[in-house]
Amino acid sequence: ATAGPRSFSAAEVRARCAQGACLVSCHRRLYDLSGFVRLHPGGEQLLRRRAGTDVSAALDGPPHRHSANARRWLEQYYVGEIEPGDEQVPPRGRTETGVGTGSTGTRGRQIQMAVSLGCPRCRVQGLSWDLVDWQKPLLWQVGYLGEKYDEWVHQPVDRPIRLFHSDFLEFLSKTAWYVVFMVWTPVVLYLSWVSYTSLAQGNTRLFSSFTTEYSIPVHKYYFPFIFLLGMILWSLLEYLIHRFVFHMKPPASNYYLITLHFLLHGQHHKSPFDSSRLVFPPVPASLVIGFFYGVLRLLLPEVLGLSVFVGGLCGYVIYDMMHYYLHYGSPKKGTYLYGLKAYHVKHHFEHQKSGFGISTRFWDYPFRTLIPEETFKKED
């Protein structure tokens, strides 16, 4: 027989919080968020202030109404039950009100959420299963999910993913954030120097392949503006790739397209805080980068194309660094990055069909994919 959940007294919860743990309750269910506080989009201090309290009302907001995926995510940190009579562990200096005994079906929804996670830490009275075998590489399994894949991949979990049987391929599929900076920053600096010095020779002219009389000289002083143009073009490309490639919905009957989608982006939505899979590995990145360089060489004079390319490459490096920070950083409340982090986390947990801008929300405006602001109406 499986042992029931452990019981915790209010005094034990307070003692653990005093030692630095971050335990919160939702009705009688107790969760240990100590390993998640730094990742919380609302900031670490917000969770720390709620340590030892019942967060059931806070989950419904304001200022933020937590999604079904966020509540499902919470179940991964379940550690036990508050002892009867100790359910209310009030916040310091105030009491929580809101959802409570009036909520019906909560237990059933929590069990359903926990069961769908398939996470070893997420067990509700011994229930734990998933559509895939997490003890084996996932890449060759997901294609068999068929019509269940889209819903499954957008139910995030807090656990690492293994893609390949081969240790070598698995190694190539993972990248620490600083590797991208170390590999591509020297390339950006070198190509910037090559572009500027080439333009300084005064031999670069626009439209020279069509006409010599009306061709336009490109001076070295134009390089910063061309570089900036490349960065802007990258931001557009970032949006288009994220929306139309990474978020394509593969046909349920096509095993290979589902597998490709999971390899490209689905894995990231399934495990959004897997630190080794938040940036693009240099080996496959070099193939994609080489392709776009070739396109620019065909469309623009050599030096001009190189100048646009290096600006775009710099934009890519900034994007990858920013993407990692939006998942693992703790920006100060009220800053641009704080809002961008909350925006990106909403994309992961609730608005997968909008919010495709990562380094900027700019392109979400003209393409009408901006995540709407939350509004709250006072309930009777």
KETOR-798886 format. One record per residue (C-alpha): x, y, z; residue in one letter; residue number from 1. Coordinates in steps of 0.25 Angstrom, whole numbers, plus 5000, padded with zeros to 4 digits. Layout:
+------+------+------+------+-----+
!    u !    v !    w ! code ! pos !
+------+------+------+------+-----+
!    X !    Y !    Z !    A ! NUM !
...
+------+------+------+------+-----+
This chain:
+------+------+------+------+-----+
!    u !    v !    w ! code ! pos !
+------+------+------+------+-----+
! 5000 ! 5000 ! 5000 !    A !   1 !
! 5005 ! 5014 ! 4997 !    T !   2 !
! 5007 ! 5023 ! 5009 !    A !   3 !
! 4998 ! 5035 ! 5010 !    G !   4 !
! 5003 ! 5049 ! 5009 !    P !   5 !
! 5011 ! 5054 ! 5021 !    R !   6 !
! 5004 ! 5064 ! 5031 !    S !   7 !
! 5011 ! 5077 ! 5035 !    F !   8 !
! 5007 ! 5086 ! 5047 !    S !   9 !
! 5006 ! 5101 ! 5046 !    A !  10 !
! 5018 ! 5102 ! 5056 !    A !  11 !
! 5027 ! 5093 ! 5047 !    E !  12 !
! 5023 ! 5101 ! 5035 !    V !  13 !
! 5027 ! 5114 ! 5042 !    R !  14 !
! 5040 ! 5108 ! 5047 !    A !  15 !
! 5044 ! 5103 ! 5033 !    R !  16 !
! 5041 ! 5117 ! 5027 !    C !  17 !
! 5049 ! 5123 ! 5038 !    A !  18 !
! 5061 ! 5115 ! 5033 !    Q !  19 !
! 5060 ! 5120 ! 5019 !    G !  20 !
! 5050 ! 5110 ! 5013 !    A !  21 !
! 5039 ! 5116 ! 5005 !    C !  22 !
! 5026 ! 5107 ! 5008 !    L !  23 !
! 5013 ! 5112 ! 5004 !    V !  24 !
! 4999 ! 5105 ! 5005 !    S !  25 !
! 4986 ! 5105 ! 4997 !    C !  26 !
! 4975 ! 5101 ! 5006 !    H !  27 !
! 4981 ! 5089 ! 5013 !    R !  28 !
! 4991 ! 5085 ! 5003 !    R !  29 !
! 5006 ! 5089 ! 5005 !    L !  30 !
! 5016 ! 5093 ! 4995 !    Y !  31 !
! 5031 ! 5095 ! 4996 !    D !  32 !
! 5035 ! 5106 ! 4986 !    L !  33 !
! 5049 ! 5108 ! 4991 !    S !  34 !
! 5055 ! 5103 ! 4978 !    G !  35 !
! 5046 ! 5112 ! 4969 !    F !  36 !
! 5046 ! 5125 ! 4976 !    V !  37 !
! 5057 ! 5131 ! 4967 !    R !  38 !
! 5050 ! 5127 ! 4955 !    L !  39 !
! 5036 ! 5133 ! 4959 !    H !  40 !
! 5032 ! 5144 ! 4949 !    P !  41 !
! 5027 ! 5152 ! 4960 !    G !  42 !
! 5040 ! 5153 ! 4967 !    G !  43 !
! 5047 ! 5145 ! 4978 !    E !  44 !
! 5043 ! 5155 ! 4989 !    Q !  45 !
! 5028 ! 5153 ! 4985 !    L !  46 !
! 5029 ! 5139 ! 4988 !    L !  47 !
! 5037 ! 5141 ! 5001 !    R !  48 !
! 5027 ! 5150 ! 5006 !    R !  49 !
! 5016 ! 5139 ! 5005 !    R !  50 !
! 5025 ! 5128 ! 5011 !    A !  51 !
! 5017 ! 5121 ! 5022 !    G !  52 !
! 5003 ! 5126 ! 5017 !    T !  53 !
! 4991 ! 5121 ! 5009 !    D !  54 !
! 4992 ! 5126 ! 4995 !    V !  55 !
! 4979 ! 5121 ! 4990 !    S !  56 !
! 4973 ! 5135 ! 4989 !    A !  57 !
! 4986 ! 5141 ! 4982 !    A !  58 !
! 4985 ! 5130 ! 4971 !    L !  59 !
! 4973 ! 5137 ! 4966 !    D !  60 !
! 4978 ! 5151 ! 4967 !    G !  61 !
! 4979 ! 5163 ! 4966 !    P !  62 !
! 4989 ! 5166 ! 4961 !    P !  63 !
! 4990 ! 5153 ! 4953 !    H !  64 !
! 4980 ! 5142 ! 4951 !    R !  65 !
! 4989 ! 5129 ! 4950 !    H !  66 !
! 4986 ! 5120 ! 4939 !    S !  67 !
! 4982 ! 5105 ! 4939 !    A !  68 !
! 4996 ! 5102 ! 4935 !    N !  69 !
! 5002 ! 5111 ! 4947 !    A !  70 !
! 4993 ! 5103 ! 4956 !    R !  71 !
! 4997 ! 5090 ! 4950 !    R !  72 !
! 5012 ! 5095 ! 4951 !    W !  73 !
! 5010 ! 5097 ! 4966 !    L !  74 !
! 5006 ! 5083 ! 4968 !    E !  75 !
! 5020 ! 5078 ! 4965 !    Q !  76 !
! 5025 ! 5084 ! 4978 !    Y !  77 !
! 5014 ! 5077 ! 4987 !    Y !  78 !
! 5020 ! 5072 ! 5000 !    V !  79 !
! 5008 ! 5068 ! 5009 !    G !  80 !
! 4996 ! 5073 ! 5016 !    E !  81 !
! 4994 ! 5084 ! 5027 !    I !  82 !
! 4989 ! 5077 ! 5040 !    E !  83 !
! 4974 ! 5078 ! 5042 !    P !  84 !
! 4971 ! 5091 ! 5050 !    G !  85 !
! 4984 ! 5098 ! 5045 !    D !  86 !
! 4979 ! 5101 ! 5030 !    E !  87 !
! 4980 ! 5116 ! 5032 !    Q !  88 !
! 4994 ! 5121 ! 5033 !    V !  89 !
! 4991 ! 5135 ! 5032 !    P !  90 !
! 5001 ! 5145 ! 5025 !    P !  91 !
! 5009 ! 5154 ! 5034 !    R !  92 !
! 5000 ! 5167 ! 5037 !    G !  93 !
! 4988 ! 5163 ! 5029 !    R !  94 !
! 4979 ! 5151 ! 5026 !    T !  95 !
! 4976 ! 5145 ! 5013 !    E !  96 !
! 4962 ! 5144 ! 5007 !    T !  97 !
! 4956 ! 5140 ! 4994 !    G !  98 !
! 4955 ! 5125 ! 4989 !    V !  99 !
! 4953 ! 5116 ! 5000 !    G ! 100 !
! 4943 ! 5106 ! 5005 !    T ! 101 !
! 4933 ! 5112 ! 4995 !    G ! 102 !
! 4941 ! 5105 ! 4983 !    S ! 103 !
! 4936 ! 5092 ! 4978 !    T ! 104 !
! 4943 ! 5081 ! 4971 !    G ! 105 !
! 4957 ! 5087 ! 4975 !    T ! 106 !
! 4962 ! 5073 ! 4980 !    R ! 107 !
! 4958 ! 5067 ! 4967 !    G ! 108 !
! 4964 ! 5077 ! 4958 !    R ! 109 !
! 4977 ! 5076 ! 4966 !    Q ! 110 !
! 4978 ! 5061 ! 4965 !    I ! 111 !
! 4975 ! 5063 ! 4950 !    Q ! 112 !
! 4986 ! 5073 ! 4948 !    M ! 113 !
! 4996 ! 5065 ! 4956 !    A ! 114 !
! 4993 ! 5052 ! 4948 !    V ! 115 !
! 4996 ! 5060 ! 4935 !    S ! 116 !
! 5010 ! 5064 ! 4940 !    L ! 117 !
! 5017 ! 5051 ! 4940 !    G ! 118 !
! 5027 ! 5057 ! 4950 !    C ! 119 !
! 5033 ! 5049 ! 4961 !    P ! 120 !
! 5031 ! 5060 ! 4971 !    R ! 121 !
! 5017 ! 5061 ! 4967 !    C ! 122 !
! 5009 ! 5051 ! 4974 !    R ! 123 !
! 4995 ! 5052 ! 4979 !    V ! 124 !
! 4992 ! 5039 ! 4988 !    Q ! 125 !
! 5001 ! 5031 ! 4979 !    G ! 126 !
! 4996 ! 5036 ! 4965 !    L ! 127 !
! 5007 ! 5038 ! 4955 !    S ! 128 !
! 5007 ! 5035 ! 4940 !    W ! 129 !
! 5009 ! 5042 ! 4927 !    D ! 130 !
! 5007 ! 5040 ! 4912 !    L ! 131 !
! 5022 ! 5037 ! 4910 !    V ! 132 !
! 5033 ! 5029 ! 4918 !    D ! 133 !
! 5042 ! 5040 ! 4924 !    W ! 134 !
! 5052 ! 5029 ! 4927 !    Q ! 135 !
! 5055 ! 5028 ! 4912 !    K ! 136 !
! 5059 ! 5039 ! 4901 !    P ! 137 !
! 5046 ! 5047 ! 4898 !    L ! 138 !
! 5049 ! 5051 ! 4883 !    L ! 139 !
! 5045 ! 5037 ! 4877 !    W ! 140 !
! 5033 ! 5036 ! 4886 !    Q ! 141 !
! 5025 ! 5049 ! 4884 !    V ! 142 !
! 5022 ! 5046 ! 4870 !    G ! 143 !
! 5012 ! 5035 ! 4874 !    Y ! 144 !
! 5004 ! 5045 ! 4883 !    L ! 145 !
! 4996 ! 5049 ! 4871 !    G ! 146 !
! 4985 ! 5058 ! 4874 !    E ! 147 !
! 4989 ! 5058 ! 4889 !    K ! 148 !
! 5002 ! 5064 ! 4886 !    Y ! 149 !
! 4998 ! 5079 ! 4885 !    D ! 150 !
! 4991 ! 5079 ! 4898 !    E ! 151 !
! 5003 ! 5071 ! 4905 !    W ! 152 !
! 5014 ! 5079 ! 4900 !    V ! 153 !
! 5007 ! 5092 ! 4905 !    H ! 154 !
! 5006 ! 5086 ! 4919 !    Q ! 155 !
! 5020 ! 5090 ! 4925 !    P ! 156 !
! 5028 ! 5083 ! 4935 !    V ! 157 !
! 5040 ! 5086 ! 4944 !    D ! 158 !
! 5049 ! 5075 ! 4940 !    R ! 159 !
! 5061 ! 5072 ! 4930 !    P ! 160 !
! 5058 ! 5066 ! 4916 !    I ! 161 !
! 5067 ! 5055 ! 4909 !    R ! 162 !
! 5065 ! 5055 ! 4894 !    L ! 163 !
! 5074 ! 5045 ! 4889 !    F ! 164 !
! 5080 ! 5031 ! 4892 !    H ! 165 !
! 5093 ! 5035 ! 4887 !    S ! 166 !
! 5102 ! 5043 ! 4898 !    D ! 167 !
! 5109 ! 5050 ! 4887 !    F ! 168 !
! 5096 ! 5055 ! 4880 !    L ! 169 !
! 5090 ! 5059 ! 4894 !    E ! 170 !
! 5103 ! 5067 ! 4897 !    F ! 171 !
! 5102 ! 5074 ! 4884 !    L ! 172 !
! 5087 ! 5078 ! 4887 !    S ! 173 !
! 5090 ! 5085 ! 4900 !    K ! 174 !
! 5097 ! 5098 ! 4902 !    T ! 175 !
! 5101 ! 5107 ! 4914 !    A ! 176 !
! 5097 ! 5121 ! 4912 !    W ! 177 !
! 5111 ! 5127 ! 4912 !    Y ! 178 !
! 5115 ! 5118 ! 4901 !    V ! 179 !
! 5107 ! 5126 ! 4891 !    V ! 180 !
! 5113 ! 5139 ! 4896 !    F ! 181 !
! 5128 ! 5133 ! 4895 !    M ! 182 !
! 5126 ! 5127 ! 4881 !    V ! 183 !
! 5119 ! 5138 ! 4874 !    W ! 184 !
! 5123 ! 5151 ! 4880 !    T ! 185 !
! 5137 ! 5150 ! 4874 !    P ! 186 !
! 5131 ! 5147 ! 4861 !    V ! 187 !
! 5122 ! 5159 ! 4862 !    V ! 188 !
! 5135 ! 5168 ! 4866 !    L ! 189 !
! 5143 ! 5162 ! 4855 !    Y ! 190 !
! 5133 ! 5164 ! 4844 !    L ! 191 !
! 5129 ! 5178 ! 4849 !    S ! 192 !
! 5144 ! 5182 ! 4847 !    W ! 193 !
! 5145 ! 5175 ! 4833 !    V ! 194 !
! 5132 ! 5182 ! 4829 !    S ! 195 !
! 5136 ! 5196 ! 4834 !    Y ! 196 !
! 5150 ! 5195 ! 4828 !    T ! 197 !
! 5144 ! 5190 ! 4814 !    S ! 198 !
! 5134 ! 5201 ! 4814 !    L ! 199 !
! 5146 ! 5211 ! 4817 !    A ! 200 !
! 5152 ! 5207 ! 4804 !    Q ! 201 !
! 5141 ! 5214 ! 4797 !    G ! 202 !
! 5138 ! 5204 ! 4786 !    N ! 203 !
! 5125 ! 5199 ! 4791 !    T ! 204 !
! 5113 ! 5205 ! 4783 !    R ! 205 !
! 5098 ! 5202 ! 4784 !    L ! 206 !
! 5091 ! 5197 ! 4770 !    F ! 207 !
! 5105 ! 5196 ! 4763 !    S ! 208 !
! 5101 ! 5183 ! 4757 !    S ! 209 !
! 5089 ! 5190 ! 4750 !    F ! 210 !
! 5095 ! 5204 ! 4747 !    T ! 211 !
! 5108 ! 5211 ! 4749 !    T ! 212 !
! 5103 ! 5225 ! 4746 !    E ! 213 !
! 5092 ! 5225 ! 4757 !    Y ! 214 !
! 5099 ! 5216 ! 4767 !    S ! 215 !
! 5100 ! 5221 ! 4781 !    I ! 216 !
! 5113 ! 5221 ! 4789 !    P ! 217 !
! 5113 ! 5214 ! 4803 !    V ! 218 !
! 5122 ! 5222 ! 4812 !    H ! 219 !
! 5129 ! 5216 ! 4824 !    K ! 220 !
! 5121 ! 5226 ! 4833 !    Y ! 221 !
! 5108 ! 5218 ! 4829 !    Y ! 222 !
! 5113 ! 5206 ! 4836 !    F ! 223 !
! 5106 ! 5208 ! 4849 !    P ! 224 !
! 5093 ! 5210 ! 4842 !    F ! 225 !
! 5094 ! 5198 ! 4834 !    I ! 226 !
! 5098 ! 5190 ! 4846 !    F ! 227 !
! 5086 ! 5195 ! 4853 !    L ! 228 !
! 5077 ! 5191 ! 4841 !    L ! 229 !
! 5082 ! 5177 ! 4842 !    G ! 230 !
! 5078 ! 5177 ! 4857 !    M ! 231 !
! 5064 ! 5182 ! 4853 !    I ! 232 !
! 5063 ! 5172 ! 4842 !    L ! 233 !
! 5067 ! 5161 ! 4852 !    W ! 234 !
! 5056 ! 5165 ! 4862 !    S ! 235 !
! 5046 ! 5163 ! 4851 !    L ! 236 !
! 5052 ! 5150 ! 4847 !    L ! 237 !
! 5052 ! 5146 ! 4862 !    E ! 238 !
! 5037 ! 5148 ! 4862 !    Y ! 239 !
! 5034 ! 5141 ! 4849 !    L ! 240 !
! 5042 ! 5129 ! 4852 !    I ! 241 !
! 5036 ! 5128 ! 4866 !    H ! 242 !
! 5022 ! 5130 ! 4861 !    R ! 243 !
! 5022 ! 5122 ! 4848 !    F ! 244 !
! 5032 ! 5111 ! 4850 !    V ! 245 !
! 5034 ! 5109 ! 4865 !    F ! 246 !
! 5019 ! 5110 ! 4867 !    H ! 247 !
! 5014 ! 5103 ! 4855 !    M ! 248 !
! 5003 ! 5092 ! 4859 !    K ! 249 !
! 5008 ! 5079 ! 4853 !    P ! 250 !
! 4997 ! 5070 ! 4847 !    P ! 251 !
! 4993 ! 5060 ! 4857 !    A ! 252 !
! 4995 ! 5048 ! 4847 !    S ! 253 !
! 5009 ! 5052 ! 4843 !    N ! 254 !
! 5020 ! 5046 ! 4853 !    Y ! 255 !
! 5032 ! 5053 ! 4846 !    Y ! 256 !
! 5026 ! 5067 ! 4847 !    L ! 257 !
! 5022 ! 5065 ! 4862 !    I ! 258 !
! 5036 ! 5060 ! 4864 !    T ! 259 !
! 5042 ! 5072 ! 4857 !    L ! 260 !
! 5034 ! 5082 ! 4865 !    H ! 261 !
! 5038 ! 5076 ! 4878 !    F ! 262 !
! 5052 ! 5076 ! 4874 !    L ! 263 !
! 5052 ! 5091 ! 4869 !    L ! 264 !
! 5043 ! 5097 ! 4880 !    H ! 265 !
! 5033 ! 5087 ! 4887 !    G ! 266 !
! 5044 ! 5082 ! 4896 !    Q ! 267 !
! 5045 ! 5097 ! 4901 !    H ! 268 !
! 5031 ! 5098 ! 4904 !    H ! 269 !
! 5030 ! 5085 ! 4911 !    K ! 270 !
! 5042 ! 5088 ! 4920 !    S ! 271 !
! 5043 ! 5104 ! 4920 !    P ! 272 !
! 5053 ! 5104 ! 4931 !    F ! 273 !
! 5063 ! 5094 ! 4926 !    D ! 274 !
! 5075 ! 5103 ! 4927 !    S ! 275 !
! 5083 ! 5095 ! 4917 !    S ! 276 !
! 5073 ! 5097 ! 4906 !    R ! 277 !
! 5070 ! 5111 ! 4906 !    L ! 278 !
! 5080 ! 5116 ! 4896 !    V ! 279 !
! 5082 ! 5111 ! 4882 !    F ! 280 !
! 5094 ! 5101 ! 4881 !    P ! 281 !
! 5106 ! 5107 ! 4872 !    P ! 282 !
! 5107 ! 5095 ! 4863 !    V ! 283 !
! 5092 ! 5095 ! 4857 !    P ! 284 !
! 5092 ! 5110 ! 4859 !    A ! 285 !
! 5104 ! 5112 ! 4850 !    S ! 286 !
! 5096 ! 5104 ! 4839 !    L ! 287 !
! 5085 ! 5114 ! 4840 !    V ! 288 !
! 5094 ! 5126 ! 4841 !    I ! 289 !
! 5101 ! 5122 ! 4829 !    G ! 290 !
! 5088 ! 5120 ! 4821 !    F ! 291 !
! 5084 ! 5135 ! 4824 !    F ! 292 !
! 5098 ! 5140 ! 4821 !    Y ! 293 !
! 5097 ! 5133 ! 4807 !    G ! 294 !
! 5083 ! 5140 ! 4805 !    V ! 295 !
! 5089 ! 5154 ! 4808 !    L ! 296 !
! 5101 ! 5151 ! 4799 !    R ! 297 !
! 5091 ! 5149 ! 4787 !    L ! 298 !
! 5083 ! 5161 ! 4790 !    L ! 299 !
! 5093 ! 5171 ! 4794 !    L ! 300 !
! 5107 ! 5175 ! 4790 !    P ! 301 !
! 5117 ! 5167 ! 4797 !    E ! 302 !
! 5122 ! 5177 ! 4808 !    V ! 303 !
! 5108 ! 5183 ! 4809 !    L ! 304 !
! 5102 ! 5169 ! 4811 !    G ! 305 !
! 5113 ! 5166 ! 4821 !    L ! 306 !
! 5110 ! 5179 ! 4829 !    S ! 307 !
! 5095 ! 5176 ! 4830 !    V ! 308 !
! 5098 ! 5161 ! 4834 !    F ! 309 !
! 5108 ! 5165 ! 4845 !    V ! 310 !
! 5097 ! 5174 ! 4851 !    G ! 311 !
! 5087 ! 5163 ! 4850 !    G ! 312 !
! 5097 ! 5153 ! 4857 !    L ! 313 !
! 5099 ! 5163 ! 4868 !    C ! 314 !
! 5083 ! 5164 ! 4869 !    G ! 315 !
! 5083 ! 5149 ! 4870 !    Y ! 316 !
! 5093 ! 5148 ! 4881 !    V ! 317 !
! 5086 ! 5159 ! 4889 !    I ! 318 !
! 5073 ! 5151 ! 4887 !    Y ! 319 !
! 5079 ! 5138 ! 4892 !    D ! 320 !
! 5085 ! 5144 ! 4904 !    M ! 321 !
! 5072 ! 5152 ! 4907 !    M ! 322 !
! 5064 ! 5139 ! 4906 !    H ! 323 !
! 5072 ! 5132 ! 4916 !    Y ! 324 !
! 5071 ! 5144 ! 4925 !    Y ! 325 !
! 5056 ! 5144 ! 4924 !    L ! 326 !
! 5055 ! 5130 ! 4929 !    H ! 327 !
! 5066 ! 5130 ! 4940 !    Y ! 328 !
! 5068 ! 5145 ! 4943 !    G ! 329 !
! 5062 ! 5153 ! 4954 !    S ! 330 !
! 5060 ! 5167 ! 4948 !    P ! 331 !
! 5055 ! 5178 ! 4958 !    K ! 332 !
! 5041 ! 5181 ! 4958 !    K ! 333 !
! 5036 ! 5192 ! 4950 !    G ! 334 !
! 5048 ! 5191 ! 4940 !    T ! 335 !
! 5046 ! 5188 ! 4925 !    Y ! 336 !
! 5052 ! 5174 ! 4927 !    L ! 337 !
! 5043 ! 5171 ! 4938 !    Y ! 338 !
! 5031 ! 5174 ! 4929 !    G ! 339 !
! 5037 ! 5166 ! 4918 !    L ! 340 !
! 5039 ! 5154 ! 4927 !    K ! 341 !
! 5025 ! 5154 ! 4932 !    A ! 342 !
! 5020 ! 5155 ! 4917 !    Y ! 343 !
! 5029 ! 5143 ! 4912 !    H ! 344 !
! 5025 ! 5134 ! 4924 !    V ! 345 !
! 5010 ! 5137 ! 4920 !    K ! 346 !
! 5013 ! 5132 ! 4906 !    H ! 347 !
! 5018 ! 5119 ! 4912 !    H ! 348 !
! 5008 ! 5117 ! 4922 !    F ! 349 !
! 4995 ! 5122 ! 4916 !    E ! 350 !
! 4996 ! 5130 ! 4903 !    H ! 351 !
! 5004 ! 5120 ! 4894 !    Q ! 352 !
! 4997 ! 5126 ! 4881 !    K ! 353 !
! 5001 ! 5141 ! 4884 !    S ! 354 !
! 5013 ! 5148 ! 4890 !    G ! 355 !
! 5023 ! 5143 ! 4880 !    F ! 356 !
! 5033 ! 5155 ! 4882 !    G ! 357 !
! 5044 ! 5151 ! 4892 !    I ! 358 !
! 5055 ! 5162 ! 4892 !    S ! 359 !
! 5044 ! 5172 ! 4889 !    T ! 360 !
! 5029 ! 5173 ! 4888 !    R ! 361 !
! 5029 ! 5183 ! 4876 !    F ! 362 !
! 5025 ! 5173 ! 4865 !    W ! 363 !
! 5013 ! 5167 ! 4873 !    D ! 364 !
! 5007 ! 5181 ! 4871 !    Y ! 365 !
! 5006 ! 5181 ! 4856 !    P ! 366 !
! 5003 ! 5166 ! 4855 !    F ! 367 !
! 4992 ! 5167 ! 4866 !    R ! 368 !
! 4998 ! 5156 ! 4874 !    T ! 369 !
! 5000 ! 5165 ! 4887 !    L ! 370 !
! 4996 ! 5157 ! 4900 !    I ! 371 !
! 4984 ! 5165 ! 4905 !    P ! 372 !
! 4985 ! 5172 ! 4919 !    E ! 373 !
! 4978 ! 5165 ! 4930 !    E ! 374 !
! 4965 ! 5172 ! 4936 !    T ! 375 !
! 4958 ! 5169 ! 4949 !    F ! 376 !
! 4943 ! 5170 ! 4952 !    K ! 377 !
! 4939 ! 5171 ! 4966 !    K ! 378 !
! 4930 ! 5158 ! 4968 !    E ! 379 !
! 4918 ! 5158 ! 4977 !    D ! 380 !
+------+------+------+------+-----+
